[in-house]
Amino acid sequence: MYPSVKKVVPNEDQTLTVTFDNGEEGILDLKPHLDFGVFRKISDYDSFRRVRVAFDTIEWDCGVDLDPEFVYAKCRIIART
């Protein structure tokens, strides 16, 4: 089972700082995905910064969401408590 997202903070470089319920914190770089499919909806920073935690993962107010397993697998862990 994967950890749940507890906090998400958008960064100006179109990465997200993500905190998980297991105490880990990581950086999720979405830049490689922003030119494809539904991710185009969040390619401008004004849309990108409207990210929030929903249930155990991440979503945007425009309807884009991420699979929680993807979020954890793609995060570069930067801290563990």
N, CA, C and O atoms as a GROMACS GRO file, in nm:
protein
  324
    1MET      N    1   0.084  -0.118   0.000
    1MET     CA    2   0.000   0.000   0.000
    1MET      C    3   0.089   0.125   0.000
    1MET      O    4   0.195   0.125   0.062
    2TYR      N    5   0.046   0.225  -0.067
    2TYR     CA    6   0.121   0.350  -0.080
    2TYR      C    7   0.077   0.449   0.028
    2TYR      O    8  -0.036   0.441   0.077
    3PRO      N    9   0.164   0.542   0.065
    3PRO     CA   10   0.127   0.645   0.163
    3PRO      C   11   0.029   0.746   0.103
    3PRO      O   12   0.030   0.770  -0.017
    4SER      N   13  -0.054   0.803   0.187
    4SER     CA   14  -0.150   0.905   0.145
    4SER      C   15  -0.084   1.042   0.144
    4SER      O   16   0.004   1.070   0.225
    5VAL      N   17  -0.128   1.127   0.054
    5VAL     CA   18  -0.082   1.265   0.049
    5VAL      C   19  -0.154   1.342   0.161
    5VAL      O   20  -0.276   1.335   0.174
    6LYS      N   21  -0.077   1.414   0.240
    6LYS     CA   22  -0.133   1.495   0.348
    6LYS      C   23  -0.124   1.645   0.320
    6LYS      O   24  -0.204   1.723   0.371
    7LYS      N   25  -0.025   1.684   0.239
    7LYS     CA   26  -0.005   1.827   0.211
    7LYS      C   27   0.061   1.839   0.074
    7LYS      O   28   0.145   1.757   0.038
    8VAL      N   29   0.022   1.943   0.000
    8VAL     CA   30   0.085   1.970  -0.129
    8VAL      C   31   0.104   2.120  -0.143
    8VAL      O   32   0.014   2.199  -0.113
    9VAL      N   33   0.223   2.159  -0.190
    9VAL     CA   34   0.256   2.300  -0.210
    9VAL      C   35   0.310   2.316  -0.352
    9VAL      O   36   0.408   2.251  -0.388
   10PRO      N   37   0.247   2.403  -0.433
   10PRO     CA   38   0.299   2.426  -0.567
   10PRO      C   39   0.422   2.515  -0.563
   10PRO      O   40   0.429   2.609  -0.484
   11ASN      N   41   0.519   2.485  -0.646
   11ASN     CA   42   0.641   2.565  -0.657
   11ASN      C   43   0.642   2.636  -0.792
   11ASN      O   44   0.583   2.588  -0.888
   12GLU      N   45   0.709   2.749  -0.798
   12GLU     CA   46   0.710   2.830  -0.920
   12GLU      C   47   0.771   2.760  -1.040
   12GLU      O   48   0.743   2.797  -1.154
   13ASP      N   49   0.853   2.658  -1.017
   13ASP     CA   50   0.916   2.585  -1.127
   13ASP      C   51   0.830   2.467  -1.175
   13ASP      O   52   0.879   2.376  -1.242
   14GLN      N   53   0.702   2.469  -1.140
   14GLN     CA   54   0.604   2.366  -1.176
   14GLN      C   55   0.642   2.228  -1.123
   14GLN      O   56   0.627   2.126  -1.189
   15THR      N   57   0.693   2.231  -1.002
   15THR     CA   58   0.707   2.109  -0.923
   15THR      C   59   0.613   2.124  -0.804
   15THR      O   60   0.564   2.233  -0.775
   16LEU      N   61   0.590   2.014  -0.737
   16LEU     CA   62   0.508   2.014  -0.616
   16LEU      C   63   0.590   1.959  -0.501
   16LEU      O   64   0.662   1.861  -0.517
   17THR      N   65   0.579   2.022  -0.386
   17THR     CA   66   0.635   1.965  -0.263
   17THR      C   67   0.521   1.890  -0.197
   17THR      O   68   0.418   1.948  -0.164
   18VAL      N   69   0.541   1.760  -0.177
   18VAL     CA   70   0.435   1.672  -0.129
   18VAL      C   71   0.478   1.610   0.004
   18VAL      O   72   0.588   1.558   0.017
   19THR      N   73   0.388   1.616   0.102
   19THR     CA   74   0.409   1.552   0.231
   19THR      C   75   0.314   1.434   0.243
   19THR      O   76   0.194   1.447   0.216
   20PHE      N   77   0.368   1.319   0.283
   20PHE     CA   78   0.290   1.196   0.293
   20PHE      C   79   0.263   1.162   0.439
   20PHE      O   80   0.330   1.212   0.530
   21ASP      N   81   0.163   1.077   0.461
   21ASP     CA   82   0.125   1.041   0.599
   21ASP      C   83   0.227   0.951   0.668
   21ASP      O   84   0.214   0.927   0.788
   22ASN      N   85   0.327   0.903   0.597
   22ASN     CA   86   0.432   0.822   0.659
   22ASN      C   87   0.551   0.909   0.704
   22ASN      O   88   0.652   0.856   0.750
   23GLY      N   89   0.537   1.043   0.691
   23GLY     CA   90   0.642   1.134   0.735
   23GLY      C   91   0.741   1.173   0.627
   23GLY      O   92   0.828   1.256   0.652
   24GLU      N   93   0.730   1.116   0.510
   24GLU     CA   94   0.820   1.151   0.401
   24GLU      C   95   0.772   1.277   0.330
   24GLU      O   96   0.652   1.306   0.324
   25GLU      N   97   0.869   1.352   0.277
   25GLU     CA   98   0.838   1.470   0.196
   25GLU      C   99   0.918   1.457   0.067
   25GLU      O  100   1.035   1.418   0.068
   26GLY      N  101   0.854   1.490  -0.044
   26GLY     CA  102   0.922   1.476  -0.172
   26GLY      C  103   0.887   1.586  -0.269
   26GLY      O  104   0.795   1.665  -0.247
   27ILE      N  105   0.961   1.588  -0.379
   27ILE     CA  106   0.939   1.683  -0.488
   27ILE      C  107   0.888   1.602  -0.608
   27ILE      O  108   0.950   1.505  -0.651
   28LEU      N  109   0.774   1.645  -0.660
   28LEU     CA  110   0.716   1.583  -0.778
   28LEU      C  111   0.728   1.681  -0.894
   28LEU      O  112   0.668   1.789  -0.892
   29ASP      N  113   0.807   1.645  -0.994
   29ASP     CA  114   0.832   1.730  -1.111
   29ASP      C  115   0.732   1.694  -1.220
   29ASP      O  116   0.738   1.586  -1.278
   30LEU      N  117   0.638   1.786  -1.247
   30LEU     CA  118   0.537   1.760  -1.348
   30LEU      C  119   0.570   1.821  -1.484
   30LEU      O  120   0.495   1.802  -1.579
   31LYS      N  121   0.680   1.894  -1.494
   31LYS     CA  122   0.714   1.960  -1.621
   31LYS      C  123   0.714   1.864  -1.741
   31LYS      O  124   0.666   1.902  -1.847
   32PRO      N  125   0.766   1.742  -1.729
   32PRO     CA  126   0.767   1.652  -1.845
   32PRO      C  127   0.627   1.611  -1.894
   32PRO      O  128   0.614   1.562  -2.006
   33HIS      N  129   0.525   1.632  -1.813
   33HIS     CA  130   0.390   1.587  -1.847
   33HIS      C  131   0.298   1.699  -1.895
   33HIS      O  132   0.190   1.671  -1.947
   34LEU      N  133   0.338   1.824  -1.879
   34LEU     CA  134   0.247   1.936  -1.899
   34LEU      C  135   0.211   1.966  -2.044
   34LEU      O  136   0.122   2.048  -2.069
   35ASP      N  137   0.276   1.904  -2.139
   35ASP     CA  138   0.243   1.924  -2.280
   35ASP      C  139   0.153   1.814  -2.336
   35ASP      O  140   0.130   1.809  -2.457
   36PHE      N  141   0.103   1.727  -2.251
   36PHE     CA  142   0.027   1.611  -2.297
   36PHE      C  143  -0.111   1.604  -2.234
   36PHE      O  144  -0.128   1.631  -2.115
   37GLY      N  145  -0.210   1.567  -2.315
   37GLY     CA  146  -0.344   1.536  -2.269
   37GLY      C  147  -0.403   1.638  -2.174
   37GLY      O  148  -0.392   1.758  -2.195
   38VAL      N  149  -0.467   1.587  -2.068
   38VAL     CA  150  -0.535   1.674  -1.972
   38VAL      C  151  -0.439   1.764  -1.896
   38VAL      O  152  -0.480   1.866  -1.839
   39PHE      N  153  -0.312   1.728  -1.895
   39PHE     CA  154  -0.215   1.809  -1.820
   39PHE      C  155  -0.193   1.946  -1.882
   39PHE      O  156  -0.140   2.036  -1.818
   40ARG      N  157  -0.234   1.962  -2.008
   40ARG     CA  158  -0.227   2.096  -2.070
   40ARG      C  159  -0.312   2.196  -1.992
   40ARG      O  160  -0.283   2.316  -1.994
   41LYS      N  161  -0.417   2.148  -1.925
   41LYS     CA  162  -0.504   2.236  -1.846
   41LYS      C  163  -0.431   2.303  -1.730
   41LYS      O  164  -0.474   2.407  -1.681
   42ILE      N  165  -0.321   2.243  -1.685
   42ILE     CA  166  -0.246   2.299  -1.572
   42ILE      C  167  -0.106   2.346  -1.612
   42ILE      O  168  -0.020   2.365  -1.527
   43SER      N  169  -0.085   2.364  -1.742
   43SER     CA  170   0.048   2.402  -1.790
   43SER      C  171   0.085   2.547  -1.758
   43SER      O  172   0.204   2.578  -1.747
   44ASP      N  173  -0.013   2.635  -1.743
   44ASP     CA  174   0.021   2.772  -1.701
   44ASP      C  175   0.021   2.777  -1.548
   44ASP      O  176  -0.056   2.707  -1.483
   45TYR      N  177   0.109   2.860  -1.493
   45TYR     CA  178   0.128   2.859  -1.348
   45TYR      C  179   0.002   2.899  -1.272
   45TYR      O  180  -0.021   2.849  -1.162
   46ASP      N  181  -0.080   2.988  -1.328
   46ASP     CA  182  -0.201   3.029  -1.258
   46ASP      C  183  -0.292   2.908  -1.232
   46ASP      O  184  -0.351   2.897  -1.124
   47SER      N  185  -0.304   2.820  -1.328
   47SER     CA  186  -0.383   2.698  -1.309
   47SER      C  187  -0.309   2.597  -1.221
   47SER      O  188  -0.369   2.533  -1.135
   48PHE      N  189  -0.180   2.584  -1.243
   48PHE     CA  190  -0.098   2.487  -1.170
   48PHE      C  191  -0.102   2.511  -1.020
   48PHE      O  192  -0.106   2.416  -0.942
   49ARG      N  193  -0.102   2.637  -0.979
   49ARG     CA  194  -0.095   2.669  -0.836
   49ARG      C  195  -0.225   2.639  -0.761
   49ARG      O  196  -0.228   2.646  -0.638
   50ARG      N  197  -0.331   2.606  -0.833
   50ARG     CA  198  -0.461   2.577  -0.770
   50ARG      C  199  -0.475   2.429  -0.732
   50ARG      O  200  -0.583   2.371  -0.741
   51VAL      N  201  -0.366   2.371  -0.692
   51VAL     CA  202  -0.362   2.230  -0.653
   51VAL      C  203  -0.410   2.215  -0.508
   51VAL      O  204  -0.396   2.307  -0.427
   52ARG      N  205  -0.465   2.098  -0.478
   52ARG     CA  206  -0.510   2.070  -0.341
   52ARG      C  207  -0.506   1.920  -0.316
   52ARG      O  208  -0.498   1.840  -0.409
   53VAL      N  209  -0.512   1.884  -0.190
   53VAL     CA  210  -0.522   1.744  -0.151
   53VAL      C  211  -0.670   1.705  -0.156
   53VAL      O  212  -0.756   1.777  -0.106
   54ALA      N  213  -0.697   1.592  -0.217
   54ALA     CA  214  -0.832   1.537  -0.222
   54ALA      C  215  -0.824   1.389  -0.189
   54ALA      O  216  -0.756   1.313  -0.258
   55PHE      N  217  -0.892   1.349  -0.084
   55PHE     CA  218  -0.886   1.212  -0.036
   55PHE      C  219  -0.740   1.178  -0.005
   55PHE      O  220  -0.684   1.235   0.089
   56ASP      N  221  -0.678   1.089  -0.078
   56ASP     CA  222  -0.539   1.053  -0.048
   56ASP      C  223  -0.443   1.092  -0.160
   56ASP      O  224  -0.332   1.039  -0.167
   57THR      N  225  -0.486   1.184  -0.247
   57THR     CA  226  -0.402   1.221  -0.360
   57THR      C  227  -0.413   1.371  -0.389
   57THR      O  228  -0.454   1.449  -0.303
   58ILE      N  229  -0.377   1.410  -0.511
   58ILE     CA  230  -0.369   1.550  -0.552
   58ILE      C  231  -0.468   1.576  -0.665
   58ILE      O  232  -0.484   1.493  -0.755
   59GLU      N  233  -0.534   1.693  -0.661
   59GLU     CA  234  -0.620   1.732  -0.772
   59GLU      C  235  -0.616   1.882  -0.790
   59GLU      O  236  -0.573   1.957  -0.703
   60TRP      N  237  -0.663   1.925  -0.907
   60TRP     CA  238  -0.674   2.067  -0.940
   60TRP      C  239  -0.820   2.101  -0.960
   60TRP      O  240  -0.901   2.013  -0.988
   61ASP      N  241  -0.855   2.228  -0.945
   61ASP     CA  242  -0.995   2.269  -0.957
   61ASP      C  243  -1.050   2.253  -1.099
   61ASP      O  244  -1.171   2.258  -1.118
   62CYS      N  245  -0.964   2.234  -1.198
   62CYS     CA  246  -1.009   2.214  -1.336
   62CYS      C  247  -1.043   2.068  -1.366
   62CYS      O  248  -1.083   2.035  -1.478
   63GLY      N  249  -1.028   1.980  -1.267
   63GLY     CA  250  -1.065   1.840  -1.284
   63GLY      C  251  -0.949   1.745  -1.304
   63GLY      O  252  -0.970   1.623  -1.305
   64VAL      N  253  -0.828   1.794  -1.319
   64VAL     CA  254  -0.711   1.707  -1.333
   64VAL      C  255  -0.677   1.648  -1.196
   64VAL      O  256  -0.676   1.720  -1.096
   65ASP      N  257  -0.651   1.518  -1.193
   65ASP     CA  258  -0.605   1.456  -1.069
   65ASP      C  259  -0.498   1.353  -1.102
   65ASP      O  260  -0.481   1.314  -1.218
   66LEU      N  261  -0.427   1.311  -1.000
   66LEU     CA  262  -0.317   1.216  -1.017
   66LEU      C  263  -0.344   1.089  -0.938
   66LEU      O  264  -0.398   1.094  -0.828
   67ASP      N  265  -0.306   0.978  -0.994
   67ASP     CA  266  -0.314   0.851  -0.924
   67ASP      C  267  -0.220   0.857  -0.803
   67ASP      O  268  -0.104   0.896  -0.819
   68PRO      N  269  -0.265   0.819  -0.684
   68PRO     CA  270  -0.179   0.828  -0.566
   68PRO      C  271  -0.053   0.743  -0.575
   68PRO      O  272   0.051   0.779  -0.520
   69GLU      N  273  -0.061   0.630  -0.645
   69GLU     CA  274   0.058   0.548  -0.663
   69GLU      C  275   0.160   0.619  -0.751
   69GLU      O  276   0.280   0.609  -0.726
   70PHE      N  277   0.113   0.690  -0.855
   70PHE     CA  278   0.201   0.769  -0.941
   70PHE      C  279   0.270   0.878  -0.861
   70PHE      O  280   0.391   0.898  -0.873
   71VAL      N  281   0.193   0.948  -0.778
   71VAL     CA  282   0.249   1.057  -0.698
   71VAL      C  283   0.364   1.006  -0.613
   71VAL      O  284   0.472   1.065  -0.613
   72TYR      N  285   0.343   0.897  -0.542
   72TYR     CA  286   0.447   0.845  -0.453
   72TYR      C  287   0.566   0.790  -0.532
   72TYR      O  288   0.681   0.813  -0.496
   73ALA      N  289   0.538   0.718  -0.639
   73ALA     CA  290   0.646   0.657  -0.718
   73ALA      C  291   0.734   0.760  -0.786
   73ALA      O  292   0.855   0.739  -0.799
   74LYS      N  293   0.676   0.871  -0.828
   74LYS     CA  294   0.751   0.973  -0.903
   74LYS      C  295   0.813   1.080  -0.814
   74LYS      O  296   0.891   1.162  -0.863
   75CYS      N  297   0.779   1.083  -0.686
   75CYS     CA  298   0.837   1.184  -0.597
   75CYS      C  299   0.983   1.152  -0.567
   75CYS      O  300   1.020   1.038  -0.542
   76ARG      N  301   1.064   1.256  -0.571
   76ARG     CA  302   1.203   1.244  -0.524
   76ARG      C  303   1.200   1.280  -0.376
   76ARG      O  304   1.181   1.397  -0.341
   77ILE      N  305   1.219   1.181  -0.290
   77ILE     CA  306   1.209   1.203  -0.146
   77ILE      C  307   1.325   1.291  -0.100
   77ILE      O  308   1.441   1.264  -0.129
   78ILE      N  309   1.290   1.398  -0.027
   78ILE     CA  310   1.392   1.492   0.022
   78ILE      C  311   1.403   1.493   0.174
   78ILE      O  312   1.501   1.544   0.228
   79ALA      N  313   1.305   1.436   0.243
   79ALA     CA  314   1.310   1.433   0.390
   79ALA      C  315   1.227   1.317   0.442
   79ALA      O  316   1.125   1.279   0.384
   80ARG      N  317   1.274   1.261   0.554
   80ARG     CA  318   1.201   1.156   0.624
   80ARG      C  319   1.205   1.191   0.773
   80ARG      O  320   1.307   1.233   0.826
   81THR      N  321   1.090   1.172   0.837
   81THR     CA  322   1.088   1.198   0.981
   81THR      C  323   1.065   1.070   1.057
   81THR      O  324   1.060   1.072   1.180
   0.00000   0.00000   0.00000
